[in-house]
Each structure stands twice: as structure tokens, then as C-alpha cells.
Amino acid sequence: MKACVSFTMAGLFLFISGVALAEDSDQARTISVSGTAVMKAAPDQVVWRIDLSDFDKDMRAAKQRNDTKVQAVLALRDDLDIGEQELETGHLSISREYERGKYGERNAFKHYAVRRSVTIRQTDLKRFDEYLDKLVASSEMEVNFNFESSKMHEIRAETRLKALAVAKEKAAAMAEVVGAELGRIRTIQEHSPDRSFSSPMSNAAFTHSPPPVDVASDRFVPGAVSVQVSVYATFELK
């Protein structure tokens, strides 16, 4: 009986000791910070997106007008020397649209909506104005364009590492102020907002928001494509 009690007490002691160690581990001092880096690269291509929409109560009439617009865009391949890999036609979309009441309820049938998009990748930036004039003059459509870099993947990878370095440097500086040092890393999370410049062919204004104070920003490049990456990290303190 005594041996049994002794064994039980020893097991209880080990259990309590394990809980205490777990609590100490869970309550380890940590510091959580964010780091953001921005890199810029000169664009080497323009991606055009042409949205073609037509509306009519007669579905065939709407589709016929839309097909005519698509053919007008495709006819530009010869004028602009667009290769097969540089032009892509999106899927055809046909939907019924209805009048809406005061509270948004569906009322009578309004018309059929026929939509299709065409994407063109322009690699000769010197012909930008020529592309713009041709696309706007070809037919009634909505035109959007993005300046992009073919090295976007490599730039984003480098920016990610810079952001993590910024986070670590910030955490170390904050820890030093309170007399602590950085320990091992606990967590790393990434958030990458898309910051590429975009301009719809409308009266929209170009805006550029300044980066946060702790951003590691690359040199200024006029008309550049910006890649911004934020990294969130948690370090132990010792």
C-alpha cells in the first residue's frame, strides 16, 4: 500500500513539474513586429485589357454587335504586329438583367448583357501611344492598362527578404531599449498587397500614397513598377 502511494505521489510530482515547464514555455517573453520593403523596377511591358459589353432585349442582336467589336480588336494584330502569344480572348458571358425597384427587388426584364474581354501584352514600350490610339479608335469599349515587369517574381522574392530584415532590425532595436536581446524566431507571416500602377481609360486620377515610416524603400525610378511586401514576425526575448 505504501509503495502504491509513493508511486502515485511521484507521478503527481512529475505531472505538476511538466505543467509548470509548459506554463513557463507558453509565457516566454516575445516581441511581435512588422517590416515592409518596397522595390521599384522599370517596366518592360504593358498589359492591356479591353472590355467589350453590349446590351439588347434581343440576345442575337447584342451578341452580333459584340462579335463585331471583338473582330475589330483582333484586326489590330497586323497593324500593331501582335504575336499569337501576346493576345488572348476571354470567355463569352451572356446574362439577363432586370429593372430594379426602390428597395432593390427584381422587376421586369431589362435586356441581355453580352460581355467579352481581350488581353494584349505589349513588349515594345516605344509604341505605347500607337497602341493607345488604335485601341481607343477601334470601337466603343473600356480600355485598361498596367505597366508590368517580366522580372516581377524575382523582384518580389528579394523584396520579401528585405522586409524580413527590416522586421528583425526593428525588433532588435526595440529589445535593446528595454535591456533584452532577440531570441529564436517564433512565427513569420507575409502580406503582399498589389501595388502595380493601373490606369483605366477614364477620368480617374493617378494617386500614390507614401509608404509607412518604417518602410525600406528602394531608389526613385520614374514611371517604375512598385512591389511592396510586408512581413510580420514574432521573436522570443532573452
MARBA-3410 file (N, C-alpha, C, O; in Angstrom, 1 decimal):
238
0.8,-1.2,0.0,0.0,0.0,0.0,0.9,1.3,0.0,0.6,2.2,-0.7 ~ 1.9,1.2,0.8,2.8,2.4,0.9,3.5,2.6,-0.4,3.7,3.7,-0.9 ~ 3.9,1.5,-1.0,4.6,1.6,-2.3,3.7,2.2,-3.4,4.2,3.0,-4.2 ~ 2.5,1.8,-3.3,1.5,2.4,-4.3,1.3,3.8,-4.1,1.3,4.6,-5.1 ~ 1.2,4.3,-2.8,1.0,5.7,-2.5,2.3,6.5,-3.0,2.2,7.6,-3.5
3.5,5.9,-2.7,4.7,6.6,-3.1,4.8,6.8,-4.6,5.2,7.8,-5.1 ~ 4.4,5.7,-5.3,4.4,5.8,-6.8,3.4,6.9,-7.3,3.7,7.6,-8.2 ~ 2.2,6.9,-6.7,1.2,7.9,-7.1,1.7,9.3,-6.8,1.6,10.2,-7.6 ~ 2.4,9.5,-5.6,2.9,10.9,-5.3,4.0,11.3,-6.3,4.1,12.4,-6.7 ~ 4.8,10.3,-6.6,5.9,10.6,-7.6,5.4,11.0,-8.9,5.9,11.9,-9.6
4.3,10.3,-9.4,3.7,10.6,-10.7,3.1,11.9,-10.6,3.1,12.7,-11.6 ~ 2.4,12.3,-9.5,1.8,13.6,-9.4,2.8,14.7,-9.4,2.6,15.7,-10.1 ~ 4.0,14.5,-8.8,5.0,15.5,-8.8,5.6,15.7,-10.2,5.8,16.8,-10.6 ~ 5.7,14.6,-10.9,6.2,14.7,-12.3,5.2,15.5,-13.2,5.6,16.3,-14.0 ~ 3.9,15.2,-13.0,2.8,15.8,-13.7,2.8,17.3,-13.5,2.8,18.1,-14.4
2.9,17.7,-12.2,2.9,19.1,-11.8,4.1,19.8,-12.4,4.1,21.0,-12.9 ~ 5.3,19.2,-12.3,6.5,19.7,-12.9,6.4,20.0,-14.4,6.8,21.0,-14.9 ~ 5.8,19.0,-15.1,5.6,19.2,-16.5,4.7,20.3,-16.8,4.9,21.1,-17.8 ~ 3.6,20.5,-16.0,2.7,21.6,-16.3,3.4,22.9,-16.0,3.2,23.9,-16.8 ~ 4.3,23.0,-15.0,5.0,24.2,-14.7,5.9,24.6,-15.9,6.0,25.8,-16.2
6.6,23.6,-16.4,7.5,23.8,-17.5,6.7,24.3,-18.7,7.2,25.2,-19.4 ~ 5.6,23.7,-19.0,4.8,24.1,-20.1,4.3,25.5,-20.0,4.3,26.3,-20.9 ~ 3.9,25.9,-18.7,3.4,27.3,-18.5,4.6,28.3,-18.7,4.4,29.3,-19.3 ~ 5.8,27.9,-18.2,6.9,28.8,-18.4,7.2,29.0,-19.9,7.6,30.1,-20.4 ~ 7.1,27.9,-20.7,7.3,28.0,-22.1,6.3,28.8,-22.8,6.6,29.6,-23.7
5.0,28.7,-22.4,3.9,29.4,-23.0,4.0,30.9,-22.7,3.6,31.8,-23.4 ~ 4.6,31.2,-21.5,4.7,32.6,-21.0,6.0,33.2,-21.3,6.4,34.2,-20.7 ~ 6.8,32.6,-22.3,8.0,33.2,-22.7,7.8,34.6,-23.2,6.8,34.9,-24.0 ~ 8.7,35.5,-22.9,8.6,36.9,-23.4,8.8,37.0,-24.9,9.7,36.4,-25.4 ~ 7.9,37.6,-25.6,8.0,37.7,-27.0,7.8,39.2,-27.5,7.3,40.0,-26.7
8.2,39.5,-28.7,8.0,40.7,-29.3,7.5,40.5,-30.8,8.2,39.7,-31.5 ~ 6.4,41.1,-31.1,5.9,41.0,-32.5,6.0,42.3,-33.2,5.6,43.4,-32.7 ~ 6.6,42.2,-34.4,6.8,43.4,-35.2,6.4,43.2,-36.7,6.2,42.1,-37.1 ~ 6.4,44.3,-37.4,6.2,44.2,-38.9,7.3,44.9,-39.6,7.9,45.8,-39.1 ~ 7.6,44.4,-40.8,8.6,45.1,-41.6,8.1,45.1,-43.0,7.5,44.2,-43.6
8.2,46.3,-43.7,7.7,46.5,-45.0,8.9,47.0,-45.9,9.6,47.9,-45.5 ~ 9.0,46.4,-47.1,10.0,46.9,-48.0,9.3,47.1,-49.4,8.4,46.5,-49.7 ~ 9.9,48.1,-50.1,9.3,48.5,-51.4,10.5,48.5,-52.4,11.5,49.2,-52.1 ~ 10.4,47.8,-53.4,11.4,47.9,-54.5,10.7,48.3,-55.8,9.5,48.1,-56.0 ~ 11.5,49.0,-56.6,10.9,49.5,-57.9,11.8,49.0,-59.0,13.0,48.9,-58.9
11.1,48.8,-60.1,11.8,48.4,-61.3,11.2,49.0,-62.6,10.0,49.3,-62.6 ~ 12.0,49.4,-63.5,11.5,50.0,-64.7,10.6,49.0,-65.5,11.1,47.8,-65.7 ~ 9.4,49.3,-65.9,8.6,48.4,-66.6,9.1,48.1,-68.0,9.7,48.9,-68.6 ~ 8.9,46.8,-68.4,9.4,46.4,-69.7,8.2,45.9,-70.6,8.4,45.3,-71.7 ~ 7.0,46.0,-70.1,5.8,45.6,-70.9,4.6,46.3,-70.4,4.5,46.7,-69.2
3.6,46.3,-71.2,2.3,46.9,-70.9,1.2,45.8,-71.2,1.2,45.2,-72.2 ~ 0.3,45.6,-70.2,-0.7,44.6,-70.3,-2.0,45.4,-70.5,-2.5,46.1,-69.6 ~ -2.7,45.3,-71.7,-3.9,46.0,-72.0,-5.1,45.0,-71.8,-5.0,43.8,-72.2 ~ -6.1,45.5,-71.2,-7.3,44.7,-71.0,-8.5,45.5,-71.7,-8.8,46.6,-71.2 ~ -9.1,44.9,-72.7,-10.2,45.6,-73.4,-11.5,44.9,-73.0,-11.6,43.7,-73.3
-12.4,45.6,-72.4,-13.7,45.0,-72.0,-14.8,45.5,-73.0,-15.0,46.7,-73.2 ~ -15.5,44.5,-73.6,-16.5,44.8,-74.6,-17.8,44.3,-74.1,-18.0,43.2,-73.8 ~ -18.8,45.3,-74.0,-20.1,45.0,-73.5,-21.2,45.5,-74.4,-21.1,46.6,-75.0 ~ -22.2,44.7,-74.6,-23.4,45.1,-75.4,-24.7,44.7,-74.7,-24.7,43.6,-74.1 ~ -25.7,45.5,-74.9,-27.0,45.2,-74.2,-28.1,45.4,-75.2,-28.2,46.3,-76.0
-29.0,44.4,-75.2,-30.2,44.4,-76.1,-31.2,43.4,-75.6,-30.9,42.4,-75.0 ~ -32.5,43.7,-75.8,-33.5,42.7,-75.5,-33.5,41.5,-76.4,-34.0,40.5,-76.0 ~ -32.9,41.7,-77.6,-32.7,40.6,-78.5,-31.3,40.1,-78.3,-30.3,40.8,-78.6 ~ -31.2,38.9,-77.7,-29.9,38.4,-77.4,-29.0,38.2,-78.7,-27.8,38.5,-78.6 ~ -29.6,37.8,-79.8,-28.8,37.7,-81.0,-28.2,39.0,-81.5,-27.1,39.1,-81.9
-29.0,40.1,-81.3,-28.5,41.4,-81.8,-27.4,41.9,-80.9,-26.4,42.4,-81.4 ~ -27.5,41.6,-79.6,-26.4,42.0,-78.7,-25.1,41.3,-79.0,-24.0,41.8,-79.0 ~ -25.3,40.0,-79.2,-24.1,39.1,-79.5,-23.5,39.5,-80.8,-22.2,39.5,-80.9 ~ -24.3,39.8,-81.8,-23.7,40.2,-83.1,-22.9,41.5,-83.0,-21.8,41.6,-83.6 ~ -23.4,42.5,-82.2,-22.7,43.7,-82.1,-21.4,43.4,-81.3,-20.3,44.0,-81.6
-21.4,42.6,-80.3,-20.2,42.3,-79.5,-19.2,41.5,-80.4,-18.0,41.8,-80.3 ~ -19.7,40.6,-81.2,-18.7,39.9,-82.1,-18.0,40.9,-83.1,-16.9,40.7,-83.4 ~ -18.8,41.9,-83.5,-18.2,42.9,-84.5,-17.1,43.6,-83.8,-16.1,43.9,-84.4 ~ -17.3,44.0,-82.5,-16.3,44.7,-81.7,-15.1,43.9,-81.5,-13.9,44.3,-81.6 ~ -15.3,42.6,-81.2,-14.1,41.7,-81.0,-13.3,41.6,-82.3,-12.1,41.6,-82.2
-14.0,41.4,-83.4,-13.3,41.3,-84.7,-12.5,42.6,-85.0,-11.4,42.5,-85.6 ~ -13.0,43.7,-84.6,-12.3,45.0,-84.8,-11.0,45.0,-84.0,-10.0,45.5,-84.5 ~ -11.1,44.5,-82.8,-9.9,44.4,-81.9,-8.9,43.4,-82.5,-7.7,43.7,-82.6 ~ -9.4,42.3,-82.9,-8.5,41.3,-83.5,-7.8,41.7,-84.8,-6.7,41.3,-85.1 ~ -8.5,42.6,-85.5,-7.9,43.1,-86.7,-6.7,44.0,-86.5,-5.9,44.2,-87.5
-6.5,44.4,-85.3,-5.3,45.2,-85.0,-4.0,44.4,-84.9,-2.9,45.0,-84.8 ~ -4.1,43.1,-84.9,-2.9,42.3,-84.8,-1.9,42.6,-85.8,-0.7,42.6,-85.6 ~ -2.4,42.8,-87.1,-1.4,43.1,-88.2,-0.9,44.5,-88.0,0.3,44.7,-88.2 ~ -1.8,45.5,-87.7,-1.3,46.9,-87.6,-0.3,47.1,-86.5,0.6,47.8,-86.7 ~ -0.4,46.3,-85.4,0.4,46.5,-84.3,1.5,45.4,-84.1,2.2,45.4,-83.1
1.5,44.5,-85.1,2.5,43.4,-85.0,2.4,42.6,-83.7,3.4,42.3,-83.1 ~ 1.1,42.2,-83.4,0.9,41.5,-82.2,1.0,40.0,-82.4,0.3,39.5,-83.3 ~ 1.9,39.3,-81.7,2.0,37.9,-81.9,0.9,37.1,-81.3,0.1,37.6,-80.5 ~ 0.8,35.8,-81.6,-0.3,34.9,-81.1,-0.2,34.8,-79.6,-1.2,34.7,-79.0 ~ 1.0,34.7,-79.1,1.1,34.6,-77.6,0.9,35.9,-76.8,0.8,35.9,-75.6
0.7,37.0,-77.6,0.6,38.3,-76.9,-0.9,38.7,-76.9,-1.2,39.8,-76.3 ~ -1.8,37.9,-77.4,-3.2,38.3,-77.4,-4.0,37.1,-77.0,-3.9,36.0,-77.4 ~ -5.0,37.4,-76.1,-5.8,36.3,-75.6,-7.3,36.9,-75.5,-7.5,37.9,-74.9 ~ -8.2,36.1,-76.0,-9.6,36.4,-76.0,-10.3,35.7,-74.8,-10.2,34.5,-74.7 ~ -11.0,36.4,-74.0,-11.7,35.8,-72.8,-12.9,35.1,-73.2,-13.4,35.2,-74.4
-13.5,34.5,-72.2,-14.8,33.7,-72.5,-16.0,34.7,-72.7,-16.0,35.8,-72.2 ~ -16.9,34.2,-73.5,-18.1,35.0,-73.7,-19.1,34.8,-72.6,-19.3,33.7,-72.1 ~ -19.7,35.9,-72.1,-20.6,35.9,-71.0,-21.9,36.5,-71.5,-21.9,37.6,-72.0 ~ -23.0,35.8,-71.3,-24.4,36.3,-71.6,-25.2,36.1,-70.4,-25.4,35.0,-69.8 ~ -25.9,37.2,-70.0,-26.7,37.2,-68.8,-27.9,38.1,-69.0,-27.9,39.0,-69.8
-29.0,37.7,-68.2,-30.2,38.5,-68.3,-30.2,39.5,-67.1,-29.8,39.2,-66.0 ~ -30.5,40.8,-67.5,-30.6,41.8,-66.5,-32.0,42.4,-66.3,-32.7,42.4,-67.3 ~ -32.3,42.8,-65.1,-33.7,43.2,-64.8,-33.7,44.6,-64.2,-32.7,45.1,-63.7 ~ -34.9,45.2,-64.4,-35.1,46.5,-63.7,-35.1,46.3,-62.2,-35.5,45.2,-61.8 ~ -34.7,47.3,-61.5,-34.7,47.1,-60.0,-35.7,48.2,-59.4,-35.7,49.3,-59.8
-36.4,47.7,-58.4,-37.3,48.6,-57.7,-36.6,49.5,-56.7,-35.4,49.5,-56.6 ~ -37.4,50.2,-55.9,-36.9,51.2,-55.0,-36.0,50.5,-53.9,-35.0,51.1,-53.5 ~ -36.3,49.3,-53.5,-35.6,48.6,-52.5,-34.7,47.5,-53.1,-34.3,46.6,-52.3 ~ -34.4,47.5,-54.4,-33.5,46.6,-55.0,-34.2,45.3,-55.4,-33.5,44.4,-55.9 ~ -35.5,45.2,-55.3,-36.2,44.0,-55.7,-36.2,43.9,-57.3,-36.2,44.9,-58.0
-36.2,42.7,-57.8,-36.2,42.5,-59.2,-37.6,42.7,-59.8,-38.6,42.2,-59.3 ~ -37.6,43.5,-60.9,-38.8,43.8,-61.6,-38.8,43.2,-63.0,-38.4,42.1,-63.2 ~ -39.2,44.0,-64.0,-39.4,43.5,-65.3,-38.0,43.2,-66.0,-37.0,43.8,-65.6 ~ -38.0,42.3,-67.0,-36.8,42.1,-67.7,-36.3,43.3,-68.4,-37.1,44.0,-69.0 ~ -35.0,43.6,-68.4,-34.5,44.8,-68.9,-33.8,44.5,-70.3,-34.2,45.1,-71.3
-32.8,43.7,-70.3,-32.1,43.3,-71.5,-31.1,42.2,-71.3,-30.9,41.8,-70.1 ~ -30.6,41.7,-72.4,-29.5,40.7,-72.3,-28.2,41.5,-72.2,-28.0,42.5,-72.9 ~ -27.2,41.0,-71.4,-25.9,41.7,-71.4,-24.9,40.7,-71.9,-24.7,39.5,-71.4 ~ -24.2,41.1,-73.0,-23.2,40.2,-73.6,-21.8,40.9,-73.4,-21.6,42.0,-73.7 ~ -20.9,40.1,-72.7,-19.6,40.7,-72.4,-18.5,39.7,-72.8,-18.6,38.5,-72.8
-17.4,40.3,-73.2,-16.2,39.6,-73.5,-15.0,40.5,-73.3,-15.1,41.7,-73.5 ~ -13.9,39.9,-73.0,-12.6,40.7,-72.8,-11.5,40.2,-73.7,-11.5,39.0,-74.1 ~ -10.6,41.1,-74.0,-9.4,40.8,-74.8,-8.2,41.3,-74.1,-8.2,42.5,-73.7 ~ -7.2,40.5,-73.9,-6.0,40.9,-73.2,-4.8,40.9,-74.2,-4.6,40.0,-74.9 ~ -4.1,42.1,-74.2,-2.9,42.2,-75.1,-1.7,42.5,-74.3,-1.7,43.4,-73.5
-0.6,41.8,-74.6,0.7,42.1,-73.9,1.6,42.8,-74.8,2.1,42.2,-75.8 ~ 1.9,44.1,-74.5,2.8,44.9,-75.4,4.2,44.9,-74.8,4.4,45.2,-73.7 ~ 5.2,44.5,-75.6,6.6,44.4,-75.1,7.4,45.5,-75.7,8.6,45.7,-75.2 ~ 7.0,46.3,-76.6,7.7,47.4,-77.1,7.1,48.7,-76.6,6.1,49.2,-77.1 ~ 7.7,49.2,-75.5,7.1,50.4,-74.8,7.1,51.6,-75.7,6.3,52.6,-75.5
8.0,51.7,-76.7,8.1,52.9,-77.5,6.8,53.1,-78.4,6.5,54.2,-78.9 ~ 6.0,52.0,-78.5,4.8,52.1,-79.3,3.5,52.3,-78.5,2.4,52.0,-78.9 ~ 3.7,52.7,-77.2,2.6,52.9,-76.3,1.5,53.8,-76.9,0.3,53.4,-77.0 ~ 1.9,55.0,-77.4,0.9,55.9,-78.0,0.2,55.3,-79.2,-1.0,55.6,-79.4 ~ 0.9,54.6,-80.0,0.3,53.9,-81.1,-0.7,52.9,-80.7,-1.8,52.9,-81.3
-0.4,52.1,-79.7,-1.4,51.1,-79.2,-2.6,51.9,-78.7,-3.7,51.5,-78.9 ~ -2.4,52.9,-77.9,-3.5,53.7,-77.3,-4.4,54.2,-78.3,-5.6,54.1,-78.2 ~ -3.8,54.9,-79.3,-4.7,55.5,-80.4,-5.5,54.4,-81.1,-6.7,54.6,-81.4 ~ -4.9,53.3,-81.5,-5.5,52.2,-82.2,-6.7,51.6,-81.4,-7.7,51.4,-81.9 ~ -6.4,51.3,-80.1,-7.4,50.6,-79.3,-8.6,51.5,-79.0,-9.7,51.1,-79.0
-8.4,52.8,-78.8,-9.5,53.7,-78.5,-10.3,54.0,-79.7,-11.5,54.1,-79.6 ~ -9.7,54.0,-80.9,-10.4,54.3,-82.1,-11.1,53.1,-82.7,-11.9,53.3,-83.6 ~ -10.8,51.9,-82.3,-11.3,50.7,-83.0,-12.8,50.5,-82.8,-13.5,50.2,-83.7 ~ -13.3,50.7,-81.6,-14.7,50.6,-81.3,-15.0,51.1,-79.9,-14.1,51.5,-79.2 ~ -16.3,51.1,-79.6,-16.7,51.5,-78.3,-16.4,50.4,-77.3,-16.9,49.3,-77.3
-15.5,50.7,-76.3,-15.1,49.7,-75.4,-14.4,50.4,-74.2,-14.0,51.6,-74.3 ~ -14.2,49.7,-73.2,-13.4,50.2,-72.0,-12.0,49.6,-72.0,-11.8,48.4,-72.1 ~ -11.0,50.5,-71.9,-9.6,50.0,-72.0,-8.9,50.3,-70.7,-9.0,51.4,-70.2 ~ -8.2,49.3,-70.2,-7.4,49.5,-69.0,-6.0,49.0,-69.3,-5.8,48.1,-70.2 ~ -5.0,49.5,-68.7,-3.6,49.1,-68.9,-2.8,49.1,-67.6,-3.1,49.9,-66.8
-1.9,48.2,-67.5,-1.0,48.1,-66.4,0.5,48.0,-66.9,0.8,47.3,-67.9 ~ 1.3,48.8,-66.3,2.8,48.7,-66.6,3.3,47.6,-65.7,3.1,47.6,-64.5 ~ 4.0,46.6,-66.3,4.5,45.5,-65.6,6.0,45.2,-65.9,6.5,45.7,-66.9 ~ 6.6,44.4,-65.1,7.9,43.9,-65.3,8.0,42.4,-65.5,7.3,41.7,-64.7 ~ 8.7,41.9,-66.4,8.8,40.5,-66.6,9.6,39.8,-65.5,9.6,38.6,-65.4
10.3,40.6,-64.7,11.1,40.1,-63.6,10.4,40.2,-62.2,11.0,40.3,-61.2 ~ 9.0,40.3,-62.3,8.3,40.5,-61.1,8.5,39.4,-60.0,8.6,39.8,-58.8 ~ 8.6,38.2,-60.4,8.8,37.1,-59.5,10.1,37.3,-58.7,10.1,37.2,-57.5 ~ 11.2,37.6,-59.4,12.5,37.8,-58.8,12.5,39.0,-57.8,13.0,39.0,-56.8 ~ 11.8,40.1,-58.3,11.8,41.3,-57.5,11.0,41.1,-56.2,11.4,41.5,-55.1
9.9,40.3,-56.3,9.1,40.1,-55.1,9.8,39.2,-54.1,9.7,39.4,-52.9 ~ 10.6,38.2,-54.6,11.4,37.4,-53.7,12.4,38.2,-53.0,12.6,38.0,-51.8 ~ 13.1,39.1,-53.7,14.1,39.9,-53.0,13.4,40.9,-52.0,14.0,41.2,-50.9 ~ 12.3,41.5,-52.4,11.6,42.4,-51.5,11.2,41.7,-50.2,11.2,42.3,-49.2 ~ 10.7,40.5,-50.3,10.3,39.7,-49.2,11.4,39.6,-48.1,11.2,39.7,-47.0
12.6,39.3,-48.6,13.8,39.1,-47.7,14.1,40.4,-47.1,14.5,40.5,-45.9 ~ 14.0,41.5,-47.8,14.3,42.8,-47.3,13.3,43.2,-46.2,13.7,43.8,-45.2 ~ 12.1,42.9,-46.4,11.0,43.1,-45.4,11.3,42.4,-44.1,11.1,42.9,-43.0 ~ 11.7,41.1,-44.2,12.0,40.4,-43.0,13.2,40.9,-42.3,13.3,41.0,-41.1 ~ 14.2,41.4,-43.0,15.4,42.0,-42.4,15.0,43.3,-41.7,15.5,43.6,-40.6
14.0,44.1,-42.3,13.5,45.3,-41.6,12.8,44.9,-40.3,13.0,45.6,-39.3 ~ 12.0,43.9,-40.3,11.3,43.4,-39.1,12.3,43.0,-38.0,12.1,43.4,-36.9 ~ 13.3,42.3,-38.4,14.3,41.8,-37.4,15.1,43.0,-36.8,15.3,43.0,-35.6 ~ 15.5,43.9,-37.7,16.2,45.1,-37.2,15.4,45.9,-36.2,15.9,46.4,-35.2 ~ 14.1,46.1,-36.6,13.2,46.8,-35.7,13.1,46.1,-34.3,13.1,46.8,-33.3
12.9,44.8,-34.4,12.7,44.1,-33.1,13.9,44.2,-32.2,13.8,44.3,-31.0 ~ 15.1,44.1,-32.9,16.4,44.1,-32.1,16.5,45.5,-31.5,17.0,45.6,-30.3 ~ 16.2,46.6,-32.2,16.3,47.9,-31.6,15.4,48.1,-30.5,15.8,48.7,-29.5 ~ 14.2,47.7,-30.6,13.2,47.8,-29.5,13.6,47.0,-28.3,13.4,47.4,-27.2 ~ 14.1,45.8,-28.5,14.5,44.9,-27.4,15.7,45.6,-26.7,15.7,45.5,-25.4
16.6,46.2,-27.4,17.8,46.8,-26.7,17.4,47.9,-25.8,18.0,48.1,-24.8 ~ 16.3,48.7,-26.1,15.9,49.8,-25.3,15.5,49.3,-23.9,15.7,50.0,-22.9 ~ 14.9,48.1,-23.9,14.4,47.6,-22.6,15.4,46.6,-22.0,15.0,45.8,-21.1 ~ 16.6,46.5,-22.5,17.6,45.7,-21.9,17.5,44.2,-22.2,17.9,43.4,-21.4 ~ 16.9,43.9,-23.3,16.7,42.5,-23.7,17.4,42.2,-25.0,17.9,43.2,-25.7
17.5,41.0,-25.4,18.1,40.6,-26.7,17.1,39.7,-27.4,16.2,39.0,-26.8 ~ 17.3,39.6,-28.7,16.4,38.8,-29.5,16.8,37.3,-29.3,17.9,36.9,-29.3 ~ 15.7,36.5,-29.2,16.0,35.0,-29.2,15.6,34.4,-30.5,15.7,35.0,-31.5 ~ 15.1,33.2,-30.4,14.7,32.5,-31.7,13.4,33.0,-32.3,12.6,33.6,-31.5 ~ 13.3,32.8,-33.5,12.1,33.3,-34.2,10.9,32.3,-33.9,11.1,31.1,-33.9
9.7,32.9,-33.7,8.6,32.0,-33.4,7.7,31.9,-34.6,7.3,30.8,-35.1 ~ 7.3,33.0,-35.2,6.4,33.0,-36.4,6.8,34.0,-37.4,7.4,35.0,-37.1 ~ 6.5,33.7,-38.7,6.7,34.6,-39.8,5.5,34.6,-40.6,5.1,33.5,-41.1 ~ 4.8,35.7,-40.9,3.7,35.8,-41.8,3.9,36.9,-42.8,4.6,37.9,-42.6 ~ 3.4,36.6,-44.0,3.6,37.6,-45.1,2.3,38.1,-45.6,1.3,37.5,-45.7
2.3,39.4,-46.0,1.2,40.0,-46.6,1.7,40.9,-47.8,2.5,41.8,-47.6 ~ 1.3,40.6,-49.0,1.8,41.3,-50.2,0.7,42.0,-51.0,0.1,41.4,-51.8 ~ 0.5,43.2,-50.7,-0.5,44.0,-51.4,0.0,44.3,-52.8,1.2,44.4,-53.1 ~ -0.9,44.3,-53.8,-0.6,44.5,-55.2,-0.5,46.0,-55.4,-1.5,46.7,-55.3 ~ 0.7,46.5,-55.7,0.9,48.0,-55.8,1.2,48.4,-57.2,1.7,49.5,-57.4
1.0,47.6,-58.2,1.4,47.9,-59.6,0.5,49.1,-60.0,-0.7,49.1,-59.6 ~ 1.0,50.0,-60.8,0.2,51.1,-61.2,-0.8,50.7,-62.3,-0.5,49.9,-63.2 ~ -2.0,51.2,-62.1,-3.0,50.9,-63.1,-3.8,52.1,-63.5,-4.0,53.0,-62.7 ~ -4.2,52.2,-64.7,-4.9,53.4,-65.2,-6.0,53.0,-66.1,-5.7,52.7,-67.3 ~ -7.3,53.1,-65.7,-8.4,52.9,-66.6,-8.5,54.1,-67.6,-8.2,55.2,-67.2
-8.9,53.9,-68.7,-9.1,55.0,-69.7,-10.4,55.7,-69.3,-11.4,55.6,-70.0 ~ -10.3,56.5,-68.3,-11.5,57.3,-67.8,-10.9,58.6,-67.2,-9.7,58.9,-67.5 ~ -11.7,59.3,-66.5,-11.2,60.5,-65.8,-10.7,60.2,-64.5,-10.5,61.1,-63.6 ~ -10.3,59.0,-64.2,-9.7,58.6,-62.9,-8.3,59.3,-62.7,-7.6,59.4,-63.7 ~ -8.0,59.7,-61.5,-6.8,60.4,-61.3,-5.7,59.4,-60.8,-6.0,58.4,-60.2
-4.4,59.7,-61.1,-3.4,58.9,-60.6,-3.1,59.3,-59.1,-2.9,60.5,-58.9 ~ -3.0,58.4,-58.2,-2.7,58.7,-56.8,-1.6,57.8,-56.4,-1.4,56.6,-56.8 ~ -0.8,58.3,-55.5,0.3,57.5,-54.9,0.4,57.8,-53.4,0.7,59.0,-53.0 ~ 0.2,56.8,-52.6,0.3,57.0,-51.1,1.7,56.8,-50.7,2.3,55.8,-51.1 ~ 2.2,57.7,-49.8,3.5,57.5,-49.3,3.6,56.3,-48.4,2.6,56.0,-47.7
4.7,55.6,-48.4,4.9,54.4,-47.6,5.0,54.7,-46.1,5.3,55.8,-45.8 ~ 4.7,53.7,-45.2,4.8,53.9,-43.8,6.2,54.3,-43.4,7.2,54.2,-44.2 ~ 6.4,54.9,-42.2,7.7,55.4,-41.8,8.8,54.3,-41.8,9.9,54.6,-42.1 ~ 8.4,53.1,-41.4,9.5,52.1,-41.2,9.7,51.3,-42.5,10.3,50.2,-42.5 ~ 9.3,51.8,-43.6,9.4,51.0,-44.9,10.9,51.2,-45.4,11.4,52.3,-45.4
11.4,50.1,-45.9,12.7,50.2,-46.6,12.4,50.4,-48.0,12.0,49.5,-48.7 ~ 12.7,51.6,-48.5,12.3,52.0,-49.9,13.5,52.0,-50.8,14.5,52.5,-50.4 ~ 13.3,51.5,-52.0,14.4,51.5,-53.0,14.5,52.9,-53.6,13.7,53.8,-53.3 ~ 15.5,53.1,-54.5,15.7,54.4,-55.1,14.5,54.7,-56.0,13.7,53.9,-56.4 ~ 14.4,56.0,-56.2,13.3,56.5,-57.0,13.5,56.2,-58.5,14.6,56.5,-59.1
12.5,55.6,-59.2,12.6,55.3,-60.6,11.4,55.9,-61.3,10.3,55.3,-61.0 ~ 11.5,56.9,-62.1,10.3,57.5,-62.7,9.5,56.5,-63.5,10.1,55.7,-64.3 ~ 8.2,56.4,-63.3,7.4,55.5,-64.1,7.6,54.1,-63.7,7.2,53.2,-64.5 ~ 8.1,53.8,-62.5,8.5,52.4,-62.2,7.3,51.6,-61.7,6.3,52.2,-61.3 ~ 7.5,50.3,-61.8,6.5,49.4,-61.2,7.0,49.1,-59.7,8.1,48.8,-59.5
6.1,49.3,-58.8,6.4,49.2,-57.4,5.9,47.8,-56.9,4.8,47.4,-57.2 ~ 6.8,47.2,-56.1,6.4,45.9,-55.4,6.6,46.1,-53.9,7.7,46.4,-53.5 ~ 5.5,46.0,-53.2,5.6,46.2,-51.7,5.2,44.9,-51.0,4.2,44.3,-51.3 ~ 6.0,44.5,-50.1,5.8,43.3,-49.3,5.9,43.6,-47.8,6.9,44.3,-47.4 ~ 5.0,43.2,-47.0,5.0,43.3,-45.6,5.2,42.0,-44.9,4.5,41.0,-45.3
6.0,41.9,-43.9,6.2,40.6,-43.2,6.0,40.9,-41.7,6.5,41.9,-41.2 ~ 5.3,40.0,-41.1,5.0,40.1,-39.6,5.8,38.9,-38.9,5.6,37.8,-39.3 ~ 6.6,39.3,-37.9,7.4,38.3,-37.3,7.3,38.4,-35.7,7.1,39.5,-35.2 ~ 7.4,37.3,-35.1,7.4,37.2,-33.6,8.7,36.6,-33.1,9.0,35.4,-33.6 ~ 9.4,37.3,-32.3,10.7,36.7,-31.7,10.6,36.5,-30.2,9.8,37.2,-29.6
11.3,35.6,-29.7,11.4,35.5,-28.3,12.4,36.5,-27.8,13.4,36.8,-28.5 ~ 12.3,36.9,-26.5,13.2,37.8,-25.9,14.0,37.0,-24.8,13.5,36.1,-24.2 ~ 15.3,37.4,-24.7,16.1,36.7,-23.7,16.9,37.8,-22.9,17.7,37.4,-22.0
END
